[in-house]
Amino acid sequence: MAIMITDECINCGACEPECPNNAIYEGGAEWKYSDGTSLTGMITTLDGNDLLADDSHEPVSMDVYYITHDKCTECVGFHDEPQCAAVCPVDCCVDDPDYRESEHELLAKKDFLHL
């Protein structure tokens, strides 16, 4: 599953630099597949959509930091635990019940993001 940031976030920003996939963004900021990954040009996402890696996508949250599930791998393949949760001072980085993924799926996502 992906990780999400709850409304209890105090916007400290401790989580953002810890993410190996650059899946964490400040509230209101648009996100791109190309941010912090090796993706460039035209890509086909894991769910079969064709788009430009530099295309901007709508923020998931306008008020607090957020994690885009399209890039979150729960740090699988990088660390033993999600680094955002490990550094969060208010424990607001939690499992997202709406996005359940197996370890195999998370590793495939990691491989997709980092060719």
Backbone bond lengths (Angstrom), bond angles and torsions (degrees), N, CA, C in turn:
res aa  C-N    CA-C-N  psi(-1)  N-CA   C-N-CA  omega(-1)  CA-C   N-CA-C  phi
1 M - - - 1.445 - - 1.514 109.55 -
2 A 1.277 117.09 161.95 1.460 121.50 175.75 1.528 108.61 -87.17
3 I 1.303 114.47 168.03 1.460 121.50 175.88 1.520 107.43 -101.58
4 M 1.316 116.63 147.72 1.462 121.20 175.19 1.519 109.42 -127.48
5 I 1.316 115.45 158.95 1.458 121.43 177.06 1.524 107.39 -107.70
6 T 1.311 116.56 125.74 1.466 121.28 -177.09 1.529 111.36 -81.17
7 D 1.318 114.71 170.98 1.470 121.57 179.40 1.520 113.12 -66.46
8 E 1.333 117.04 -9.81 1.466 120.13 177.59 1.530 112.09 -76.50
9 C 1.333 117.43 -3.37 1.467 122.85 -180.00 1.526 110.01 -55.10
10 I 1.336 115.81 134.18 1.469 121.31 179.65 1.533 111.33 -99.84
11 N 1.340 116.76 11.16 1.464 122.60 177.97 1.522 113.18 57.04
12 C 1.327 116.86 38.15 1.467 119.82 -179.99 1.525 112.07 -77.29
13 G 1.349 117.44 -24.96 1.453 121.69 178.43 1.513 115.44 81.42
14 A 1.324 118.55 5.76 1.469 120.96 -178.35 1.527 112.20 -61.89
15 C 1.309 117.46 -31.10 1.460 121.90 -175.50 1.531 113.31 -75.12
16 E 1.298 116.82 -36.21 1.474 121.31 -170.79 1.531 114.25 -54.48
17 P 1.326 120.12 -50.74 1.469 118.66 -178.22 1.527 114.01 -72.65
18 E 1.323 118.12 -11.75 1.466 121.40 -178.50 1.526 113.24 -82.80
19 C 1.318 117.25 -16.50 1.467 120.99 -173.82 1.526 111.20 -78.20
20 P 1.343 117.92 119.49 1.464 120.72 -179.38 1.529 113.53 -72.00
21 N 1.324 117.08 -12.25 1.467 121.80 -178.96 1.523 113.21 -108.04
22 N 1.330 116.56 0.92 1.463 121.09 -174.81 1.532 110.34 51.32
23 A 1.326 115.72 47.30 1.462 121.84 -179.64 1.522 112.32 -94.06
24 I 1.334 117.53 -1.98 1.467 121.98 -176.95 1.515 109.14 -107.72
25 Y 1.330 115.05 130.79 1.460 121.70 -177.58 1.523 110.34 -132.25
26 E 1.311 114.87 152.92 1.461 121.01 175.28 1.521 108.88 -68.99
27 G 1.317 116.87 144.88 1.454 121.54 179.05 1.520 111.46 -50.42
28 G 1.328 116.58 133.16 1.457 122.69 178.85 1.514 114.30 88.52
29 A 1.323 117.97 -13.31 1.470 120.96 -179.32 1.532 110.11 -82.86
30 E 1.332 115.85 136.18 1.452 120.28 174.44 1.526 108.91 -74.12
31 W 1.339 116.92 154.34 1.460 121.08 -179.65 1.517 110.29 -120.14
32 K 1.353 114.65 157.51 1.463 122.30 178.99 1.527 109.10 -134.70
33 Y 1.326 115.83 147.89 1.460 119.84 173.74 1.522 110.90 -61.67
34 S 1.327 117.64 -33.14 1.466 121.07 -175.30 1.524 113.49 -73.19
35 D 1.329 118.32 -20.14 1.466 121.16 -179.13 1.524 110.82 -61.57
36 G 1.334 116.91 113.85 1.458 121.48 174.83 1.512 115.85 70.92
37 T 1.324 117.80 13.97 1.465 121.25 178.69 1.525 108.34 -124.44
38 S 1.313 116.39 -179.41 1.463 119.90 176.82 1.525 111.79 -97.04
39 L 1.322 117.93 10.09 1.457 121.39 -177.48 1.532 111.04 -77.57
40 T 1.329 115.24 132.63 1.462 121.75 177.10 1.520 109.03 -142.91
41 G 1.319 115.54 159.95 1.462 120.73 175.56 1.510 113.06 63.11
42 M 1.335 115.32 -151.74 1.463 121.63 179.85 1.525 108.85 -76.94
43 I 1.329 116.59 130.85 1.461 121.77 179.08 1.524 109.76 -128.28
44 T 1.299 115.79 158.10 1.462 121.97 170.37 1.514 106.14 -113.28
45 T 1.329 116.65 115.39 1.455 120.96 -177.60 1.518 110.41 -68.42
46 L 1.316 116.43 167.67 1.459 120.55 -178.50 1.522 112.69 -63.59
47 D 1.337 117.31 -21.46 1.461 118.95 176.67 1.531 112.24 -96.05
48 G 1.352 116.19 11.93 1.461 120.93 171.23 1.512 117.02 91.43
49 N 1.310 118.50 7.21 1.463 120.62 178.96 1.525 110.54 -85.53
50 D 1.323 116.27 136.54 1.460 121.62 174.92 1.518 108.55 -96.81
51 L 1.339 115.91 127.90 1.459 120.75 178.43 1.517 109.88 -160.18
52 L 1.317 115.57 169.52 1.457 120.49 176.74 1.523 109.53 -83.05
53 A 1.323 116.56 136.57 1.462 120.75 -179.35 1.521 111.37 -60.70
54 D 1.336 117.24 -27.48 1.465 121.41 -179.78 1.529 113.71 -89.37
55 D 1.333 118.02 2.85 1.465 120.20 175.75 1.523 109.88 -63.57
56 S 1.317 116.45 138.03 1.467 121.32 177.29 1.523 109.85 -86.10
57 H 1.340 115.52 142.86 1.458 122.35 178.92 1.521 109.25 -120.27
58 E 1.305 115.19 150.77 1.458 121.81 -178.10 1.518 111.77 -59.28
59 P 1.332 117.05 143.10 1.469 119.99 175.59 1.526 110.98 -61.93
60 V 1.317 116.25 145.15 1.460 121.44 175.78 1.531 109.73 -76.41
61 S 1.321 116.30 -31.45 1.460 122.26 179.12 1.519 108.83 -138.18
62 M 1.300 115.76 144.76 1.461 120.45 177.05 1.524 111.47 -97.25
63 D 1.322 118.02 -18.64 1.459 121.38 -169.73 1.524 115.10 -105.74
64 V 1.322 117.65 -36.20 1.465 121.02 -176.26 1.524 109.05 -128.74
65 Y 1.328 115.99 164.91 1.458 120.26 174.53 1.529 108.60 -53.17
66 Y 1.330 116.42 150.05 1.462 120.09 179.07 1.527 109.65 -140.87
67 I 1.324 115.03 162.19 1.457 122.99 177.18 1.524 107.62 -117.81
68 T 1.324 116.41 125.70 1.460 118.88 175.61 1.529 109.37 -83.57
69 H 1.325 116.30 122.66 1.466 120.60 -176.37 1.524 111.49 -65.45
70 D 1.327 117.99 -20.06 1.459 120.73 179.11 1.529 112.26 -67.18
71 K 1.338 117.30 -19.51 1.463 120.85 -179.04 1.528 113.20 -118.48
72 C 1.316 118.79 -11.32 1.465 121.48 -177.91 1.521 111.08 -77.04
73 T 1.331 115.51 127.00 1.466 121.36 175.96 1.526 110.96 -116.74
74 E 1.330 117.31 13.55 1.468 122.15 -175.54 1.528 111.00 56.24
75 C 1.308 116.12 23.88 1.473 124.01 -178.83 1.526 112.91 67.27
76 V 1.341 118.29 10.79 1.458 121.88 176.66 1.527 108.24 -59.71
77 G 1.313 115.54 132.88 1.455 121.29 -177.59 1.517 113.55 89.99
78 F 1.329 116.38 -9.81 1.466 121.86 178.58 1.521 111.76 -119.13
79 H 1.335 116.81 -48.84 1.461 123.29 -174.16 1.523 109.91 -137.72
80 D 1.328 116.77 166.94 1.463 121.94 179.58 1.519 113.68 -78.65
81 E 1.341 117.07 -16.41 1.456 121.19 -179.98 1.521 108.69 -149.29
82 P 1.333 117.76 158.56 1.459 120.40 177.12 1.537 110.50 -60.57
83 Q 1.308 115.77 121.95 1.455 120.52 -175.27 1.525 112.77 -70.31
84 C 1.319 117.53 -30.05 1.463 119.84 178.09 1.530 110.29 -61.50
85 A 1.334 116.05 -44.30 1.465 120.51 179.28 1.523 110.88 -66.52
86 A 1.326 116.56 -35.47 1.464 120.44 -178.01 1.530 112.29 -65.72
87 V 1.337 117.62 -32.15 1.472 120.11 -176.40 1.524 113.92 -101.66
88 C 1.307 118.44 -8.26 1.469 121.14 -176.32 1.532 110.84 -68.06
89 P 1.340 117.39 120.83 1.464 119.56 -177.69 1.530 114.28 -74.28
90 V 1.340 117.46 -14.58 1.466 119.56 -178.85 1.537 112.77 -119.36
91 D 1.328 116.52 13.45 1.468 122.70 176.47 1.526 113.66 52.92
92 C 1.329 115.89 45.10 1.466 118.44 179.77 1.526 113.05 -102.82
93 C 1.327 118.63 3.80 1.464 122.44 173.16 1.523 107.11 -94.99
94 V 1.333 115.91 105.45 1.461 121.56 -171.66 1.531 109.98 -131.04
95 D 1.332 116.12 165.39 1.463 120.86 175.24 1.523 109.74 -59.33
96 D 1.333 115.72 137.50 1.457 121.40 177.56 1.529 108.13 -94.59
97 P 1.330 117.81 110.26 1.471 120.14 -176.45 1.529 113.39 -66.11
98 D 1.334 118.15 -14.68 1.461 121.18 -179.53 1.526 113.13 -84.55
99 Y 1.340 117.85 -11.24 1.462 121.50 -177.64 1.521 109.93 -131.44
100 R 1.317 116.45 90.79 1.460 123.19 -179.97 1.526 108.56 -98.88
101 E 1.329 116.39 125.20 1.453 121.03 178.66 1.528 109.14 -137.10
102 S 1.321 115.07 144.41 1.463 120.01 177.87 1.528 109.23 -78.19
103 E 1.333 116.22 167.27 1.458 119.89 176.45 1.527 110.50 -60.26
104 H 1.325 116.40 -37.71 1.470 120.98 177.70 1.534 110.44 -61.00
105 E 1.325 117.62 -44.79 1.468 121.36 178.89 1.523 111.30 -65.07
106 L 1.336 117.16 -39.22 1.462 120.56 179.08 1.529 111.41 -66.59
107 L 1.325 117.18 -38.73 1.462 120.69 176.56 1.530 111.12 -66.56
108 A 1.320 116.96 -38.26 1.468 120.65 176.92 1.528 110.21 -63.68
109 K 1.318 117.04 -39.18 1.464 120.78 177.91 1.523 110.21 -65.67
110 K 1.333 116.89 -42.37 1.471 121.18 177.30 1.526 109.81 -58.47
111 D 1.339 116.68 -47.15 1.462 121.00 179.85 1.529 111.62 -62.67
112 F 1.324 117.45 -36.69 1.462 121.80 177.70 1.519 110.93 -64.90
113 L 1.338 116.98 -43.80 1.457 121.12 -176.81 1.514 113.55 -73.28
114 H 1.326 116.30 -29.39 1.472 121.39 -175.17 1.526 109.40 -126.12
115 L 1.320 115.45 79.14 1.473 121.95 -177.41 1.511 112.83 -56.27
